[in-house]
Amino acid sequence: MKLGLPAWNSFEKGLEKEYLITNGIGGFSSSTIIGANIRKYHGLLNASLVPPVKRILFLSKLDETVFLGDQEYKIHSNEFKGKRDDGYLHLRNFENYLLPKFTFGIEDVKIEKEIAMEYGKNTVAIVYKVETGHENMKITFKPLVNYRNHHDVSEKGDFKYYQEYKNNILKLIQEKGEAALKIISNCSYREEKAWSSPMFYSNEKQRGLADIDFHHIPGAFEFEMKPFRQYIIKFTATIEEDSINDALNIIENEKHRRKKLIETAGYQKDILKELVISSDQFIVNRASTGTKTVIAGYPWFTDWGRDTMIAFTGLTLVTKRFEAAKEILLTFTKYIKDGLIPNMFPDSDVEPMYNTVDATLWFFNAVYKYLEYTKDEETIRSQIYPCLKDIVKHHVKGTIYDIYMDADGLLSAGGLGTQLTWMDVKVNDWVVTPRHGKAVEINALWYNSLKVMEYLAIKFDEDSSWYKNLANKTKDSFIKKFWNEDEKYLYDVIQDGKPVGNIRPNQIIAVSLPFTMLDDSRSMSIVKKVYQKLYTPYGLRTLNKGNQEYVGEYKGDVLKRDGAYHQGTVWPWLMGPFLDAYAKVHDYSKESKNKIEYMLNNFNEHMKDACIGSVSEILEGNEPFAPRGCPAQAWSVAEILRAYVELIGDI
């Protein structure tokens, strides 16, 4: 994926595109493609001290200045309060295939810059390859360092470093920190000590959050060069205590690792290769469990049960990472409590959070898909199937958070003031999208889970009749209570025995799941309604435009953004179930596949916007669908990849 000058022909346009590099333990490196940080989360080294959480910003940037003769050229870009560095004017090319690569041009000088993180380590490597011209040349590099939670911003004096420089290693020891930052370089170094100008984060201002930050500049690195030569300038920044790998080796090793991921997946289409690499960013190790988990989104989410189960097929099965898939499923079985899997995993001695009704039901679907892809019946039979039985029994008799099967066979969850479905925003006592009671996708998932159990019981030579009868009861009640005969679509939720008729995308899940309660006629009507009222090129709106509660913009302070989150905002992950449903009602015809491929190819352009090579968490409901939220989201990437492979293939 290559971008050229038109992608940053203004400073503001260059700020719209970001890159992301991760290290497999929750740490990451990220900024805009022009190098100007627009988020407090941006930085060359965001380290995870307790993988995959407790993320601390150690190194914000390396600001580069080129000296040719008596001329000075900044190739770094920044926006400060009241001033700007416009180094982007010298950026000639940005490439993001295996790793981000930036190419700068100044007169007859060419500078290539590559960045990589060492997998499994809180280490970042930055390598510059320089082809000099007819002048003597020098580059200085000023590190902007910090020590703060990546959710925060700093004031001058918030932290203090002691520095040591010996054998090409600058060691910055934070006065009250848990780890020291080491910067290793083949440059010379001089101590300076200064605070940066107040750095301005435009994205944080848009989100109504603190938007000014200060970094400390301990000194400057310097590299001098002769005319008509080629040079390699290397930096490694790390908080690791063990031996430090060479920057070039880190970059080459990471390229090799990513090539292997593409080879394992085996896809030839460029979009599928990009999505395979993007998928890898979300699969990380968790220290508290010693196993794989899934980061829901970068830069601010951690790992969540619901997101993991929805993203499971795309991230692990479609990419053929079957061992990781098994590890994730088995990990969740260890944390089942009262018939529920965790919504959020524990850190240290903190108890898991179980405040979700759908994560556990998506778990059944993940198990079914795992069996479909791997044929690993033994793992399911011996280690997971008994857990599934226990989960069903807890749901039938009732469990925590007022989750229970009612006399009609439908699943009810929560009460006034709770938020247990994926539309879960709550601000103080305000539940923005109240969906307590019997929600449509929850009962679609409940039926799907019962049918999965029936399927497994038959496979493992057990009596399946109880699951079959329960599923039939659920189906009869579902059709009677959720089907809106006048409007030909499904109600979103039944509360206090009364249907809520908002047109929402949750109903499409009742069509898309492997086991559906709906006949062909009703399924077709639902797909038509959703297509007409909620479809956009990048996903489904969470509420139709005609609804008086519809909010088409997602910006402003936390209250405004939370009020829009599920009230019209577009979610790309919903494109997966929508396209499943679309293919199903059209009998997977050639014409429907052509239409689906056309719809999926819209993401080719989106993946050149926001986070390059990834898919955003959300977009605004109003045209032109500006990307918002996390620029890289697990279930967005996973569902686009899964839908492409399962419905279109690699042809």
N, C-alpha and C positions, 0 to 999 in steps of 0.2 A: 504494500500500500504506500504509494508515493504522493507527496504533495509538493507543489511549487509556489512561486511568488504570488499568484492570485489568491492563495489561501491565507496570506497575511499581508495584503496590500494596504492595510491600515493596522494600527496598533490594536484597535478594538476588535477587528476581525480575527487577528491572531490570538486574542484571548479566548476565543470561542472553542478552541481545540486543545485537548490535553493528551498527555501520554501517561501510562501507568506501568510500573514494573513492580513485581512482588517477589517475596523470597520463600514462600511455602510455610512460613510460621507466623504470618500476620503482619510482618513489616512490609513497607513499600516505599517506593520512590516515585514522585509524580510532580508534574508542573504543566504549564501550557507549552505548546510546541515552539513558541518564541522565547521561552525561558522566564517569563514574568509570572510570578506567583499571584494567583487571584483568590486563593483559599488559604485559610490558616492551616489546612491539612497538607498543603503543597510543601515539598522538601525533597532534597536528595536522599536523606536518610531519616525515615520514620522507623524506629526500631521497636520491636515487640519484646518487652522485658519478661512477660509471662505469656508465652505463645498460646493463642494468637491475639492476646489482649495486652493491656497496659502499654499502649503505644506512645512513645516519647519522640518528639522531634529533636534530633541532635545536630543535623546539618541542613540548613535551609537551602543554600546555594553556593556555587563558586562563581563569582563575578569575574569575567575575563576581559582584559583590556590589551589590545595589540598596539605595539609601537613600531612604526616603519619610518626609519630616519627620524625626522623631527615631528612626524605626524602621529596623532593618537586616535585610535578607533576602539570604541566600546563594542563588543559583540554580545554583551549581556543586555537583557531588557528588564526593567523594573518600573513599577509605578509607586512613587512615594507621595506623601501628602504635599502637594504643591509642585512636584516636578516628576520627570520621567527619564529613563534611560532607553534609547531607541536602537539598541543593538540589533533588533530584528531586521533593520534595513540592510544588513549584511548577510542575512540568512538566505541561502540560495535553494536549499532543498531539505525536505524532511522525509525520512523513509521509516516505515514501521513494518518490517516483515518479521524477523525473529526478535529484534531489539530496536529501540529508537536510535536513529542516526541522523545527525544534523550536519549539514555542509554549509560552511561560510565562505564567502569570497570577498577579499579586499585587494584592490588593484590586481597584481599578478600572484597573489597568495591564496592558497586553498587550505582550509582547515576542516577536517572531519572530526566529529565528536560522537562517541558512543558511550552508552550508559548500561550497566547491568548490575543486578544484585546477585550475590552468591547464594545459591539455593540452600536453605536451612540455616543461614547465618545472617546476623544483623550487620551486613557488610555491603557497601556499594562501591563499584569501580567506575571511574570516568577516564576515558582514554582519548587523547587528541592526536591525530595524525596530521602533520603539517608539511606542506610543500611550499618552501619559501621562494621568493622572487628575487629581484635584482638588488634589494636593499638589505642591510643588516636588520635584524628583527628581534623583538623581545615581546614576550607575553607575561603579564602579571595576573595572578589569580588570588582573589580575596575571598576567603571562606566566611560565610555568614552563619555563625553557629548559635545554638540555642540549647535550652534544656527545659522543656515544658510538655505537659500532656498535649497531644495533638488536637484536642478539642478547645484549647485555650489560646490566648495571645499573651505577649510579654510586654512589660514596661521596662524602661531603662533601669538597670540595677536589680531586676528580679532574680537574676542568677549571677554567679561569679565563677570564673574559671581561673585555675592556676595552670600555667603552661610550662612544658618541658620540651626542648627540641634536641634530639640526639640521633645520629645515624639515619638521617632522612625521615625521621618519625617525629611528628608534632603530637604531643600528648596533652590533651586538655582535660584537666581534672576538675570536675564540678564540685564546688564547696560542699554542697549537701546532696550530691547525687548518688545514685546506685551504680553507675557505670561511667567510665572515662571514654572520651572520644579520641581515637587515634587517626591521624591523617598521614598516610605514607605517600611520598612523592619523589620523583627524580629531579625535582626543581630545587633551587636554593630557597632559603626562607629567612625573612626578617620579621622581628616582632614589632607591632605597631600599637595595638590596643585602642579600639574605638567602638562606638555604638553606631549602628546604621541609622540612616535617616528613617523617619516613621514610614514603614512600608504599608501601602494601602491595598486591601483585598476587596476588589469590586464584587466578587461573588458573595462575600459575607455581608456587604452593605445591601445587596439585593435580597438577602435572606433576613435582614433586620437584626444582624448580630454584630458584635464588636469587630471592627474592620481595620484597626491600626495595630501594627506589631513592630517590635524592635528586636534586632539581632545583634550579637556581639561579633566584632571583627578582631580576632587576636593578632593578625599580622598579614603578610602577603608572601605568596610564593612567586618565584620569578624564573623564567627560562629564556636564555639568549641563544640566537641562531644566526648562522652565516647564510649568505645568498646561495640560491640554487641547490639547496639540500633538502633532505627529507628527515623529519624528526618524529619521535613518538614521546609524548608527554603523558605521564601516568599518575593517577591519584587513586588511592584506596582509602575509604573512610569506614571505620568499623568500631564497634564496642566490644568485639570478641577478645578474649584473653589469650587464646591459643595462637599458633603460628598463622601468619597472615598470607594469603595467597596473592600472587602477583596480579595486578589489574588486568593485564592482557589475558592471563589464564582464566580469570573469572569470566571475562566476556566470552572467550572461546568455549569454555565449559558450558556456559549457559546456552549458547547457540546450539551446541551439540545436544544438550538435554531437550531443548525445544524441538529440534529436528526429529528426535526419537519419538516425541509425543505425536508429531504429525505422521510419522511412519507407522506407529502403532495403530492410530486411528484409520489410516489407509485411504484417506479421501484425496481427490485430485483437484476439486474446485477450490479456487482461491478463497471464496467466502467461507467454506467449510474449514479450510486450514486456519484462517484467521480466528474462527470461533473455537476451534480446538485449543489454540494457544490462549485465547481469552478465558476459556473454561478452566484451564490450569491455574489461573490466578486465584480462584476461589477455593481450591482444595488445599487445605493447610493442616498442619499437625497441631494438636491441642495438648498442652503439657499436663493438664489435670487428668486427662483420660489416657494419655499415651497413644492416641489413635488419630485417624483422619477426621476432620470435620469440614464444614463449609462456611466460609465467610459470606454473609448475605450480600454485601456490597461495599465498595470502596468509594470514599475514604473513611466513612464513620461507622458503618455497621460492624457487628461481630457475628458470631454464628448463632443461628436460630433454627429450631426444629422444623417449623412450617416451611421456611425457605429451602432448607435442606431437602425435604421430601419432594417438594414441587420441582426443584432443580435436579434431583437425583438422576433421573434417566438421561438427561442431556449432558450433565457434567461427567458422569462415570460410565454409563452403559454405552451411549452412542460413541464415546471416545475410546471405548474398549479398555477402560481402567477397572477391570472386574475385581481385582483384589481390594482396591480402594472402596469399591461399591460394597463388597462383603463386610469390610471393616466398619464402614459407616453404619450399616444395618445392625451388626452385632453390638456395636457401641450403644445404640439406642435401646436395644433390648435390656442392657444392664441398668438403664436408668428409668425403666417403666415404674410408675408409681400410681396406684389407684386406677389402673387401666389407661394411663396417659403417658405419652412420651414427653420429654421436656420441650418447652417453647424456647428456653435458653439454658445453655449448659452452665455448670458451676465454675467459679474461679476460686482457687484455694479451698476454704472450708465453707463457702457460701452454698446454700441449698439451690438446686435447680428451680427454675420457674416453670410451672405447668399450666399457665393461664391461656390455654388454647383448646379449642374443640376440634379444629380441622387437621392440625399437624398429625395427630394419631391416625386419623382416617386416611390421610395421604400416605402414611406409612404402609398401609395395606396395599395401596396401589404401587408403591415402590417395590414391595416384595414381589408382587405379581409380575412387574416389569423385569425385575432381576431374574426371576425364574425363566421368563420368556427369552431373555438374552443369553443367559449362561447355562441353562438346563441343570443348575446345581441343586438338585432335589434334596441331597443329603443335608446340606447346611440348613435349608428351610425346614425340612422334616424334624431334624434333631434339635435345632437351636432357636428357631424363630416361630414355627407353627404353634408350640405350646404357649408362647407369649401372646400370640394372636388370639388364641382361645380365651385366655384370661382377660384380654382387653374387651372382647365382645361381652363376656359375662358382666364385667364392671359397667359397661354402657347399658346393658339391659336392666340391671338392678339399680343403677344410678351411682354416680361418683361425685367427686368434688366439683366446685363451680356450678352446681345445680345442672350437671349434664346427666340426662337420663332418657331412656326410651319410654315414651308415653304409651297409654293403652292402645293407641291406634297404630303402634309400630314405628312412629316417626320419632326422630331424635330431637329433643329440646335441650337448649343450653343457655345458662345464665339467666339474669333477671335485669330489671331496671338498674342502670348504672354500670353494667358490665360490658366488656367488649372482647369476645372470645373467637370471633371469626377473623379473617385476614383484613377486613375493613375495621381496624382496631384502634383508631385514634381516640384518645381521651385527654381532654384538657381540664385539669382539676376535676370538677364533677360533671363536666359537659362531655357526653358521649356524642361525637359528631355524627356518626352514622349508626344509630341504634339498630342492632340486628339480633337482640336476644329473642329467645323463643325458638321457633322452628325455621331455620334458614334453608333456602332452597339448595345451595351447593352442599351444605352439611348433610342433608338427607339424601342427596344424590351420591355423596361419598359413603354414607352409611349403607345404602343399598349395594353399592359397588363392593364394599368391604364384606358384606354378608355373602355376596356371590363369589368373591375370592375365597372365602372360607368353605363354601360349598364345593368349589372347584378343587381346593386342596384336600378336603375330606375324601372326595372321590379318588384323587390321585394317591392318597396314602391309605386307601382301603378302610376308611372309616364311614360311619353312618352320616350322611350329609342332609338328612331330611329336616333336622331342626333348623339349620341355616336356610334351607330352601323355603320352608314354610314361613319363617320369619321375614325373609326377603319378599315373598309374595304378599304378605300382610302390609309391609312397608310400601310396596308398589301400589296396591289398591288405594291406600290412604293418600299417598303422594298425588296420584292423578286427581282424586276427588278434591283435595284441598289446595293444591298449588296451580292447577290448570285454570287459566282465565279464558273461559269459553268465548266471551264477547270479543276480546282483543287478540286471542290466539297466541298467548305467551304465558310464561310461568310467573306467578307472584314471587317477589323476592324473599319474603319472610311472613310467617304466620305468628302474630303476637296476640295473646289473650283470645285466641280463637278467630281472630279477624285477619284477613290477608292485607298486606301492604303492597300496593300495586306499582311502586317505582320500577321503571325500566332500567335494570342493572345487568351487568355482564355475567353475574354469578349463575344465571340460568343456563348459560351455554355449557357449563360443566356437566349438567345433567344429560346432555347429548353426547359430549366428547369422551366420557369415561368408557373403559372397556365393556362394562355392563351398564346398560341404560334401562330405565323404566318406561321409556317413551316409544310410541309407535312411530312409523315413518312419517305420517302426516303431521303429528304434533312436532316432531323433530324438525321437519322442514319449515314449519311456521316459526319456530323459535329462531332458527338460523336466519330466516328472512327478517324477522323483527330486529335482531341484534345487528345484522348487516346494515339495515336501514337506519337505525337509531344510534348505534354506538361505534360502528367501525370507523377507524382512521387508518392512514397508511402505516402507522407505527404501533398499532395496538387498539384496544377497546377503551372507550370512555367508561368511566365508572358510574355515570348518570347521563341520561339523555338531555340534549340541549333544551328541550321544551319544558323541562321540569323547573318549577320556580326556585328550587334549591340548587340548581346547577351553578357551578363556579368554573369559569373557563380559564382563569389565570392562576398561576401558582407562583406567588412572590410575596414579599413583605415579611413582617415579623412572624414569630412562631404561631401565634394565634391565627393569623390570616392563612398561613400555609397549611396548618393542620385543618382549618376549615374547608380547604379545597382538596385535600389529599385523596378522598374517595367520593368527591361530589362533582365529578366531571373530568378530573385529571385522567390522562391516558396512561395505561399500563401495558408495556410491550409483552410481558409474560402471558397476558391473556390472548395474545395472537396464537399461541400454541393450541389451547383448547378450542378456540374459534375455528382454526383451520382443520383440526381433527373433525369437528362437527360438520364443517362445510364438505370435506371429502366424504364423510360417512353418508350424508343425505343425498349426495350425488353419485353414490355407488363407486367411488374412487375412479370415476371415468377419466379418460384422457383429457377431456375438456376441463374438468374440474382441477386436474393436476396442473394444467397450463395456467389456469387462473391463480392457483395457489403459488406457483413459482413466480408469477408476476408480482403477487402481493409480498412474498418473501424478499424478492430482489429490491424492494424499497429500502431494505435495511443495508444494502450496499452503500447507499448515500449516507444513511444515518451513521454508519460505522466510520465515515470520514469526518464526522462532526462530533462534538462533545468529546468523549474519550475515544481516541483513534483505535479502531479494531475491536471496540466493545459496544455494548448496548446499554442505554441509560435505564435508570430505575423508572422514571416517569417522564411524560411530556405534558405540556399545557393542552387543555381540551380545545381551546380556540386555535384556529389557524394562525400562523403557520406551524403550530405544534413545536414550540421551542422546548428543547430538552431541559429537564429540571431534575432535582433530587440527586442521588448518587450517579455520577457519570458512568459507573461500571457496576452492574447488578447481576448477581448470580442467576436468578430465575429468568431474567430477561434474555441473557446469553443462552442459557440452557434450553429454553423453550423454542427459541428461533433455530438453534442447531438441531434439536430433536425433531421439530416439525419438518425441517428441510430434508433431513436424512430419512425419516420414516415415511414421509408423504411424497417426496420427489426423488430422493436418491442422489447418487453421485454420478450423474450421466452427463 
